[in-house]
């Protein structure tokens, strides 16, 4: 498998990732299912679909409730969650989407 030529700084600039968020590429022996202590694995397509770092509390709550790591949700899944959240906030005059309401949508 070829290594990506995209650097952490490229990602930071392309997706407006805060400097307070630590980014690093995995080593040759590291796998997404076993990230180092204090890190999570995220694939770039998820970021392309709207996942942002630092992660919004709503998305952290969804991951915790379903006991999922961010890389276990497909990029399209991230796109659906982000779109659902944004549409809810827009149509409900700024009210945050709750986990219960999100589940009722699906």
Secondary structure, 3 states (H helix, E strand, C coil): CCCCCCCHHHHHHHCCCCCCCCCCCCCCCCCHHHCCCCCCCCCHHHHHCCCCCCCCHHHHHHHHHHCCCHHHCCHHHHHHHHHHHHHHHHHCCCCCCCHHHHHHHC
